[in-house]
Amino acid sequence: MNFIDEVKWRGMLHTIMPGTEEILKENNIAAYVGIDPTADSLHIGHLVSVMLLKHFQRAGHNPIALIGGATGMIGDPSGKSQERNLLDLKTLRHNQESIKKQLSKFLDFSENCENKAILVNNYDWMSRFSFLDFIRDVGKHISVNYMIAKDSVKKRMNSNDDKDAEGLSFTEFSYQLVQGYDFLHLYKEHNCKLQMGGSDQWGNITTGTELIRRMLQGKAYALTSPLITKADGGKFGKTEKGNIWLDPEKTSPYEFYQFWINTSDDDAEKYLKIFTVLNKEDIENLVKEHSEAPHIRILQKKLAERLTLMVHGKNAYETSIAASQILFGKGTKEQVQQLDEKTFNAVFGGVPRFSIKKQILTEGITIFDLLAEETQVFKSKGEVRRLIKDKGLSLNMEKFTNPDEQVTNEHLINNKYLVIRQGKKKYSIIITE
């Protein structure tokens, strides 16, 4: 597989330094992507760079994931308007271990892999430097004029005009020099000749190639991918709740699945190329099928399937499908019962909720008293009676047809909930206390 050809047709190539394609054809080389461990989970905004490494490994090359333990203590000014909070070493180490587990779902770190991925932390070498050693041995090779010419620095230096911005601290100004030294270190220790990242990282990456040229008289290369945008101009990976995380405790597998299933047609085609390893022919066939029946949402379903399987596994994927069917009135009682509480609450997040004492169900209650008196799900018992007669009332995804049947604790889902459905899609939830 030709790596450059692969990322080109996938829309993952923004800028490439001259000579990069040639050196990739000549030899198997090492390349790295940096990830700042500012949280103990990756979010989907990280996935473009991670997929670059995945395709790089698939092409037979050696991927290096660099956890920025040192740079995470500084904060990168690229694309930011304010300086971010700095992290202590204990937190950084915890975040590193969590991130490696997630990266293992995309990259092969196993010893029996000929071009196995490796994980490094720049704190391990940067912590050995004293401040004086660094400015003497490294800092003297890059001029201030060179550093302030970078777009990321210029934007922050000019941000004093913005009353909400804080300018650029010396700490952040030094970031590109520290990242540049990372490249030089990996060049020496791992024969790493290429750094990859988002297009906003071009300035930092080329500082590394310049440092290698000046300090080692070596030749290193740079490649960036475009920043991902949505077709409607909105920010990719953000929802009303914030980031879409890979950690199931931060973003449930169901919410993760729903993010991809709800993408637009244009975005779904683009994301299939970027975030899966489906080949060109398969994607073209899916696009053709989708164009013939767009209401079936073939692209979105395949995208959600591939990403959820890769990140969360088969069980989580099947649960997410079942949860989606429930929301659209196609689920069963058994499917509802199998939902864990977090997924249950995610599925029925915007549904009206009513509370009752559990004792009421222990003694048993008629459906009329439950829905029209104890909870006021409906305005009157007559409305409940008409729904039952028209077979339009469901309890826990099953038609409720016997008006004499008592509702008891045996009906509870997860020993806590009752799911009331009017028609096909109008839900209410009763919670016992």
KERO-26024 format. One record per residue (C-alpha): residue in one letter; chain; residue number from 0; y, x, z. Coordinates in nm, 4 decimals. Each point is the difference from the previous one (the first is absolute). Layout:
BEGIN
A,A,NUM,Y,X,Z
...
# end
This chain:
BEGIN
M,A,0,0.0000,0.0000,0.0000
N,A,1,0.3439,0.1324,-0.0951
F,A,2,0.2178,-0.0535,0.3058
I,A,3,0.3351,-0.0159,-0.1815
D,A,4,-0.1303,-0.2424,-0.2632
E,A,5,-0.1442,-0.2139,0.2799
V,A,6,0.3218,-0.0300,0.2010
K,A,7,0.2058,-0.0520,-0.3169
W,A,8,-0.1819,-0.3130,-0.1169
R,A,9,-0.0054,-0.1292,0.3557
G,A,10,0.3805,0.0210,0.0172
M,A,11,-0.0144,0.2535,0.2826
L,A,12,0.1922,0.2862,-0.1624
H,A,13,0.3763,0.0310,0.0486
T,A,14,0.0942,0.3684,-0.0264
I,A,15,-0.2135,0.3048,-0.0693
M,A,16,0.0969,0.3658,0.0053
P,A,17,-0.0601,0.1890,-0.3292
G,A,18,-0.3335,0.1810,-0.0003
T,A,19,-0.1713,-0.2405,0.2414
E,A,20,-0.2196,-0.1638,-0.2620
E,A,21,-0.1062,0.3358,-0.1416
I,A,22,-0.1085,0.1480,0.3337
L,A,23,-0.2002,-0.3130,0.0806
K,A,24,-0.1913,0.0391,-0.3272
E,A,25,-0.0733,0.3682,0.0633
N,A,26,-0.1425,-0.0171,0.3529
N,A,27,-0.1000,-0.2203,0.2879
I,A,28,0.2943,0.0370,0.2358
A,A,29,0.1119,-0.1292,0.3386
A,A,30,0.2901,-0.2433,0.0439
Y,A,31,0.1462,-0.1628,0.3050
V,A,32,0.1861,-0.3099,0.1091
G,A,33,0.1923,-0.0133,0.3265
I,A,34,-0.0201,-0.2938,0.2395
D,A,35,0.2308,-0.0210,0.2994
P,A,36,-0.1990,-0.1422,0.2935
T,A,37,0.2756,-0.2258,0.1293
A,A,38,-0.2580,-0.2706,0.0857
D,A,39,-0.3721,-0.0034,0.0770
S,A,40,-0.0712,-0.1771,-0.3267
L,A,41,0.0806,0.0309,-0.3657
H,A,42,0.1660,-0.2961,-0.1683
I,A,43,-0.0284,-0.0971,-0.3648
G,A,44,0.3188,0.1927,-0.0800
H,A,45,-0.2082,0.3164,0.0539
L,A,46,-0.2685,-0.1049,-0.2456
V,A,47,0.1601,0.1305,-0.3197
S,A,48,-0.0114,0.3575,0.1301
V,A,49,-0.3486,-0.0536,0.1438
M,A,50,-0.1213,-0.1329,-0.3359
L,A,51,0.1509,0.3065,-0.1710
L,A,52,-0.2263,0.2121,0.2208
K,A,53,-0.2967,-0.2293,-0.0706
H,A,54,0.0417,0.0313,-0.3774
F,A,55,0.0556,0.3741,0.0432
Q,A,56,-0.3347,0.0310,0.1789
R,A,57,-0.1707,-0.2206,-0.2601
A,A,58,0.1261,0.2427,-0.2657
G,A,59,-0.1856,0.2835,0.1740
H,A,60,0.2944,0.1582,0.1803
N,A,61,0.0492,0.0707,0.3712
P,A,62,0.2228,-0.2471,0.1897
I,A,63,0.1833,0.0973,0.3175
A,A,64,0.1515,-0.2611,0.2304
L,A,65,0.2692,0.1531,0.2155
I,A,66,0.0877,-0.1765,0.3222
G,A,67,0.3580,0.0873,0.0824
G,A,68,-0.0297,0.0686,0.3711
A,A,69,0.2968,0.2369,-0.0131
T,A,70,0.2062,-0.1861,-0.2596
G,A,71,-0.0760,-0.3239,0.1860
M,A,72,0.1912,0.1511,0.2897
I,A,73,0.3027,0.0420,-0.2263
G,A,74,0.0288,-0.2973,-0.2352
D,A,75,0.0394,0.0071,-0.3777
P,A,76,0.3452,-0.1023,-0.1327
S,A,77,-0.1412,-0.1053,-0.3390
G,A,78,0.0661,-0.3672,-0.0636
K,A,79,0.1252,-0.0557,0.3552
S,A,80,0.3449,-0.1010,0.1222
Q,A,81,-0.0604,0.0826,0.3650
E,A,82,-0.1864,0.2662,0.1953
R,A,83,-0.3298,-0.1267,0.1341
N,A,84,-0.1508,0.0366,0.3438
L,A,85,-0.1828,0.3250,0.0689
L,A,86,-0.3548,0.0026,0.1358
D,A,87,-0.1679,0.2009,0.2750
L,A,88,-0.3070,0.2157,-0.0650
K,A,89,-0.2500,-0.2285,0.1756
T,A,90,0.1075,-0.2964,-0.2114
L,A,91,-0.0118,0.2074,-0.3191
R,A,92,-0.3569,0.1185,0.0722
H,A,93,-0.1136,-0.3572,0.0652
N,A,94,0.1638,-0.1163,-0.3227
Q,A,95,-0.1632,0.2849,-0.1939
E,A,96,-0.3518,-0.0981,0.1086
S,A,97,0.0602,-0.3654,-0.0827
I,A,98,0.1379,0.0851,-0.3437
K,A,99,-0.2949,0.2285,-0.0836
K,A,100,-0.2435,-0.2884,0.0607
Q,A,101,0.1958,-0.2108,-0.2479
L,A,102,0.0247,0.2798,-0.2570
S,A,103,-0.3796,0.0366,0.0155
K,A,104,-0.0253,-0.3373,-0.1717
F,A,105,0.1745,0.1462,-0.3056
L,A,106,-0.0896,0.3711,0.0032
D,A,107,-0.3272,0.1880,0.0438
F,A,108,0.0296,0.2457,0.2902
S,A,109,-0.3760,0.0667,0.0218
E,A,110,-0.1323,0.3570,-0.0020
N,A,111,-0.2437,-0.0698,-0.2832
C,A,112,0.2840,-0.0934,-0.2370
E,A,113,0.0806,0.2919,-0.2310
N,A,114,0.3690,-0.0882,-0.0147
K,A,115,0.0228,-0.1537,0.3459
A,A,116,0.3319,-0.1194,0.1325
I,A,117,0.1512,0.1830,0.2954
L,A,118,0.2446,-0.1147,0.2642
V,A,119,0.2607,0.2368,0.1427
N,A,120,0.2856,-0.0394,0.2470
N,A,121,0.3147,0.2039,-0.0538
Y,A,122,0.0590,0.0135,0.3758
D,A,123,-0.2886,0.2488,0.0155
W,A,124,0.2033,0.2643,-0.1835
M,A,125,0.3585,-0.1086,0.0527
S,A,126,-0.0427,0.0030,0.3805
R,A,127,-0.0643,0.3749,-0.0159
F,A,128,0.3490,0.0682,-0.1316
S,A,129,0.2912,0.0747,0.2272
F,A,130,0.3321,-0.1313,-0.1260
L,A,131,0.1264,0.3544,-0.0606
D,A,132,-0.3155,0.0992,-0.1884
F,A,133,0.0250,-0.3025,-0.2268
I,A,134,0.3650,0.0404,-0.0966
R,A,135,-0.0512,0.3742,-0.0491
D,A,136,-0.3301,-0.0029,-0.1919
V,A,137,0.0327,-0.3279,-0.1899
G,A,138,0.3540,-0.1328,0.0195
K,A,139,0.1600,0.3030,-0.1629
H,A,140,-0.1868,-0.0667,-0.3257
I,A,141,0.1661,-0.3385,-0.0706
S,A,142,0.3777,-0.0343,-0.0168
V,A,143,0.1983,-0.2850,0.1554
N,A,144,0.1457,-0.0653,-0.3465
Y,A,145,-0.3533,-0.0584,-0.1320
M,A,146,-0.0866,-0.2339,0.2894
I,A,147,0.3106,-0.2200,-0.0145
A,A,148,-0.0416,-0.0461,-0.3753
K,A,149,-0.3064,-0.2182,0.0682
D,A,150,0.0646,-0.3711,-0.0554
S,A,151,-0.1567,-0.1008,0.3320
V,A,152,0.2405,0.2303,0.1850
K,A,153,0.3068,-0.0911,-0.2037
K,A,154,-0.0516,-0.3720,0.0599
R,A,155,-0.0241,0.0457,0.3744
M,A,156,0.2936,0.2416,0.0151
N,A,157,0.2150,-0.2534,-0.1840
S,A,158,-0.1207,-0.2849,0.2204
N,A,159,0.2830,0.0573,0.2479
D,A,160,0.1867,-0.2527,-0.2115
D,A,161,-0.2491,-0.2599,0.1234
K,A,162,0.0906,-0.1101,0.3526
D,A,163,-0.3654,-0.0893,0.0719
A,A,164,-0.1357,0.3413,-0.1053
E,A,165,-0.0149,0.3072,0.2197
G,A,166,0.0396,0.2849,-0.2474
L,A,167,-0.2528,0.2844,-0.0114
S,A,168,-0.0981,0.2026,0.3043
F,A,169,-0.0845,0.3698,-0.0214
T,A,170,-0.3540,-0.0961,0.1062
E,A,171,-0.0487,-0.2168,-0.3070
F,A,172,0.1857,0.2464,-0.2220
S,A,173,-0.2672,0.2579,0.0842
Y,A,174,-0.2798,-0.2397,-0.1040
Q,A,175,-0.0249,0.1180,-0.3598
L,A,176,-0.0303,0.3606,0.1140
V,A,177,-0.2845,-0.0860,0.2379
Q,A,178,-0.1762,-0.2040,-0.2706
G,A,179,0.0591,0.2836,-0.2446
Y,A,180,-0.1723,0.2391,0.2394
D,A,181,-0.2965,-0.2407,0.0261
F,A,182,-0.0517,0.0413,-0.3735
L,A,183,0.0256,0.3778,0.0301
H,A,184,-0.2508,0.0046,0.2875
L,A,185,-0.2519,-0.2117,-0.1906
Y,A,186,0.0568,0.2131,-0.3098
K,A,187,-0.0986,0.3100,0.1987
E,A,188,-0.2803,-0.1476,0.2131
H,A,189,-0.1594,-0.2532,-0.2370
N,A,190,0.1168,0.1153,-0.3442
C,A,191,0.1874,-0.3320,-0.0236
K,A,192,0.2130,0.0060,-0.3146
L,A,193,0.1158,-0.3593,-0.0259
Q,A,194,0.1842,-0.2395,0.2282
M,A,195,0.0118,-0.3724,-0.0755
G,A,196,0.1982,-0.2874,0.1475
G,A,197,0.2415,-0.2825,-0.0681
S,A,198,0.2968,0.0545,-0.2299
D,A,199,0.2323,0.0136,0.3024
Q,A,200,-0.1833,0.3198,0.1037
W,A,201,0.0863,0.1995,-0.3131
G,A,202,0.2730,0.1989,0.1731
N,A,203,-0.2194,0.0971,0.2943
I,A,204,-0.2944,0.0875,-0.2247
T,A,205,0.2014,0.2234,-0.2315
T,A,206,0.1441,0.1830,0.3008
G,A,207,-0.3602,0.0991,0.0701
T,A,208,-0.0592,0.1250,-0.3543
E,A,209,0.3246,0.2002,0.0237
L,A,210,-0.1013,0.1513,0.3338
I,A,211,-0.3371,0.1043,-0.1435
R,A,212,0.1757,0.1602,-0.2968
R,A,213,0.2482,0.1912,0.2150
M,A,214,-0.2268,0.1054,0.2876
L,A,215,-0.3314,0.0526,-0.1781
Q,A,216,0.1024,0.0336,-0.3642
G,A,217,-0.2515,-0.2806,-0.0571
K,A,218,-0.0022,-0.3018,-0.2281
A,A,219,-0.0441,-0.3462,0.1481
Y,A,220,0.0394,-0.3474,-0.1446
A,A,221,0.1278,-0.3481,0.0817
L,A,222,-0.0946,-0.3549,-0.0980
T,A,223,0.1465,-0.3282,0.1212
S,A,224,-0.0840,-0.3662,-0.0423
P,A,225,0.2525,-0.2833,-0.0357
L,A,226,0.0994,-0.2008,0.3033
I,A,227,-0.1793,-0.3327,-0.0191
T,A,228,0.2114,-0.3114,-0.0440
K,A,229,-0.0851,-0.3684,-0.0374
A,A,230,0.0621,-0.1886,-0.3232
D,A,231,0.2650,-0.2125,0.1721
G,A,232,0.1846,0.3067,0.1244
G,A,233,-0.1161,-0.0399,0.3602
K,A,234,-0.1300,0.2860,0.2112
F,A,235,-0.3706,0.0714,-0.0405
G,A,236,-0.2193,-0.0213,0.3085
K,A,237,0.2427,-0.1909,0.2190
T,A,238,-0.0415,-0.3549,0.1293
E,A,239,0.1889,-0.2096,0.2522
K,A,240,-0.2246,0.1536,0.2661
G,A,241,0.0712,0.3569,-0.1176
N,A,242,-0.2354,0.2607,-0.1460
I,A,243,-0.3497,-0.0759,-0.1261
W,A,244,-0.2095,0.2439,0.2034
L,A,245,-0.3519,0.1296,-0.0626
D,A,246,-0.0818,-0.0342,0.3715
P,A,247,-0.1636,-0.3433,0.0513
E,A,248,0.1665,-0.0267,0.3409
K,A,249,0.3459,0.0256,-0.1582
T,A,250,-0.0726,-0.2066,-0.3124
S,A,251,-0.3140,-0.2149,0.0057
P,A,252,-0.2391,0.0366,-0.2955
Y,A,253,0.0797,-0.3614,-0.0903
E,A,254,0.3759,0.0723,-0.0120
F,A,255,-0.0736,0.3188,-0.1959
Y,A,256,-0.2096,-0.1990,-0.2493
Q,A,257,0.2681,-0.2689,-0.0260
F,A,258,0.2687,0.2566,-0.0822
W,A,259,-0.1861,0.1074,-0.3133
I,A,260,-0.1180,-0.3496,-0.0985
N,A,261,0.3615,-0.1222,0.0065
T,A,262,0.1399,0.2614,-0.2397
S,A,263,0.1577,-0.1105,-0.3279
D,A,264,-0.1866,0.0341,-0.3302
D,A,265,0.2150,0.2951,-0.1122
D,A,266,-0.0406,0.1775,0.3314
A,A,267,-0.3751,-0.0663,0.0165
E,A,268,-0.0593,0.1783,-0.3308
K,A,269,0.2149,0.2947,0.1101
Y,A,270,-0.1614,0.0208,0.3440
L,A,271,-0.3525,-0.0089,-0.1443
K,A,272,0.0837,0.3181,-0.1900
I,A,273,0.1590,0.1732,0.2983
F,A,274,-0.2119,-0.1056,0.2965
T,A,275,-0.3539,-0.0214,-0.1424
V,A,276,-0.2293,0.2322,-0.1942
L,A,277,-0.0893,-0.2664,-0.2566
N,A,278,0.0057,0.1607,-0.3444
K,A,279,0.2376,-0.0871,-0.2811
E,A,280,-0.2487,-0.2139,-0.1931
D,A,281,-0.0933,-0.2062,0.3059
I,A,282,0.3636,-0.0679,0.0856
E,A,283,0.0833,-0.0936,-0.3601
N,A,284,-0.2923,-0.2461,0.0002
L,A,285,0.1189,-0.1510,0.3278
V,A,286,0.3528,-0.0377,-0.1399
K,A,287,-0.1421,-0.1761,-0.3076
E,A,288,-0.2076,-0.2368,0.2150
H,A,289,0.2990,-0.0696,0.2209
S,A,290,0.2258,-0.0833,-0.2958
E,A,291,-0.2500,-0.2633,-0.1146
A,A,292,-0.0103,-0.1716,0.3409
P,A,293,0.2845,0.1274,0.2207
H,A,294,-0.0442,-0.2824,0.2522
I,A,295,-0.3320,0.1532,0.1088
R,A,296,0.1897,0.3164,0.1051
I,A,297,-0.2695,0.2422,-0.1131
L,A,298,0.2246,0.3058,0.0336
Q,A,299,0.1101,-0.0841,0.3532
K,A,300,-0.3557,-0.0740,0.1136
K,A,301,-0.1320,0.3285,-0.1375
L,A,302,0.2909,0.1933,0.1525
A,A,303,-0.0493,-0.1604,0.3424
E,A,304,-0.3755,0.0536,-0.0228
R,A,305,0.0194,0.3714,-0.0846
L,A,306,0.2642,0.0846,0.2600
T,A,307,-0.1524,-0.2047,0.2830
L,A,308,-0.3486,0.1418,-0.0634
M,A,309,0.1326,0.3565,-0.0092
V,A,310,0.2153,-0.0285,0.3122
H,A,311,-0.1854,-0.2521,0.2184
G,A,312,-0.3539,-0.0337,-0.1348
K,A,313,-0.2264,-0.2788,-0.1228
N,A,314,-0.0069,-0.2187,0.3140
A,A,315,0.3791,-0.0096,0.0269
Y,A,316,0.0266,-0.0783,-0.3709
E,A,317,-0.2451,-0.2918,0.0233
T,A,318,0.1780,-0.1319,0.3102
S,A,319,0.3317,0.0172,-0.1861
I,A,320,-0.1401,-0.2027,-0.2891
A,A,321,-0.1405,-0.2588,0.2391
A,A,322,0.3346,-0.0188,0.1802
S,A,323,0.1801,-0.0526,-0.3322
Q,A,324,-0.2373,-0.2825,-0.0910
I,A,325,0.0676,-0.1661,0.3353
L,A,326,0.3725,0.0054,-0.0587
F,A,327,-0.0431,-0.1796,-0.3336
G,A,328,-0.2336,-0.2645,0.1362
K,A,329,-0.3223,0.1527,-0.1375
G,A,330,-0.1347,0.1528,0.3195
T,A,331,-0.2847,-0.1178,0.2212
K,A,332,-0.0371,-0.0460,0.3740
E,A,333,-0.2290,0.3032,0.0097
Q,A,334,0.2645,0.2158,-0.1703
V,A,335,0.2647,-0.1074,0.2505
Q,A,336,-0.2345,0.0720,0.2898
Q,A,337,-0.0621,0.3518,-0.1285
L,A,338,0.3690,0.0953,-0.0005
D,A,339,0.1095,0.2319,0.2785
E,A,340,0.3032,-0.1223,0.1915
K,A,341,0.2442,0.2364,-0.1736
T,A,342,-0.1088,-0.1158,-0.3461
F,A,343,-0.0033,-0.3644,0.1144
N,A,344,0.3609,0.0301,0.1136
A,A,345,0.0971,0.1803,-0.3211
V,A,346,-0.1544,-0.2752,-0.2147
F,A,347,0.1645,-0.2804,0.1951
G,A,348,0.3165,0.1923,0.0833
G,A,349,0.2517,-0.2557,-0.1271
V,A,350,-0.1969,-0.3101,0.0976
P,A,351,0.1367,-0.2465,0.2638
R,A,352,-0.1667,0.0532,0.3392
F,A,353,-0.0632,-0.2379,0.2880
S,A,354,-0.1356,0.0744,0.3465
I,A,355,-0.2259,-0.2017,0.2285
K,A,356,-0.1836,0.0630,0.3267
K,A,357,-0.3617,0.1031,-0.0538
Q,A,358,-0.1059,-0.2490,0.2651
I,A,359,0.0823,-0.2842,-0.2422
L,A,360,-0.2715,0.1174,-0.2406
T,A,361,-0.2442,0.0655,0.2839
E,A,362,0.0152,-0.3704,0.0804
G,A,363,0.0102,-0.0983,-0.3682
I,A,364,0.2767,-0.1833,-0.1878
T,A,365,0.0260,-0.2288,-0.3014
I,A,366,0.1510,0.1434,-0.3169
F,A,367,0.2797,-0.2616,0.0239
D,A,368,0.1050,0.0989,0.3518
L,A,369,-0.0286,0.3700,-0.0878
L,A,370,0.2162,-0.0099,-0.3118
A,A,371,0.2507,-0.2763,0.0791
E,A,372,0.0455,0.0113,0.3778
E,A,373,-0.1020,0.3318,0.1552
T,A,374,0.1368,0.2157,-0.2820
Q,A,375,0.2089,-0.2178,-0.2317
V,A,376,-0.1470,0.1675,-0.3094
F,A,377,0.0509,-0.3476,-0.1500
K,A,378,0.2593,-0.2621,0.0888
S,A,379,-0.2464,-0.2826,0.0624
K,A,380,-0.3662,-0.0839,0.0428
G,A,381,0.0319,-0.2231,-0.3061
E,A,382,0.0847,0.3047,-0.2145
V,A,383,-0.3114,0.1770,0.1310
R,A,384,-0.2116,-0.3115,-0.0687
R,A,385,0.1263,-0.0233,-0.3609
L,A,386,-0.0776,0.3685,-0.0612
I,A,387,-0.3555,-0.0385,0.1300
K,A,388,-0.0516,-0.3101,-0.2148
D,A,389,0.1266,0.1873,-0.3106
K,A,390,-0.2128,0.3055,0.0900
G,A,391,0.3162,0.2094,0.0219
L,A,392,-0.0480,0.1405,0.3530
S,A,393,-0.1989,0.3160,0.0695
L,A,394,-0.0874,0.1596,0.3331
N,A,395,-0.0931,0.3682,-0.0243
M,A,396,-0.0346,-0.0236,-0.3815
E,A,397,-0.2401,-0.2976,0.0169
K,A,398,0.0902,-0.3597,-0.0902
F,A,399,0.0426,-0.2118,0.3121
T,A,400,-0.1468,-0.3390,-0.0870
N,A,401,-0.1263,-0.1467,0.3281
P,A,402,0.2927,-0.1483,0.1980
D,A,403,-0.2271,-0.0510,0.3035
E,A,404,-0.0908,0.3694,0.0271
Q,A,405,0.1408,0.1793,0.3047
V,A,406,0.1689,0.3389,-0.0446
T,A,407,-0.1319,0.2469,0.2607
N,A,408,-0.0118,0.3706,0.0805
E,A,409,-0.2939,0.0302,-0.2391
H,A,410,0.2434,-0.0478,-0.2891
L,A,411,0.2143,0.3009,0.0977
I,A,412,0.0307,0.3003,-0.2303
N,A,413,-0.0237,0.3267,0.1962
N,A,414,-0.0123,-0.2188,0.3129
K,A,415,0.3741,-0.0570,-0.0429
Y,A,416,0.1142,-0.1675,-0.3235
L,A,417,-0.0328,-0.3248,-0.1924
V,A,418,0.0989,0.0053,-0.3678
I,A,419,0.1385,-0.3319,-0.1262
R,A,420,0.0465,-0.0492,-0.3740
Q,A,421,0.1774,-0.2892,-0.1678
G,A,422,-0.0917,-0.0219,-0.3678
K,A,423,-0.0788,0.3350,-0.1620
K,A,424,0.2595,0.2443,0.1299
K,A,425,0.2030,-0.1452,0.2873
Y,A,426,-0.1195,0.1559,0.3247
S,A,427,0.0695,-0.0263,0.3715
I,A,428,-0.1555,0.2081,0.2767
I,A,429,-0.0802,-0.1273,0.3480
I,A,430,-0.0265,0.2710,0.2659
T,A,431,-0.1733,-0.0580,0.3326
E,A,432,0.1409,0.1525,0.3163
# end
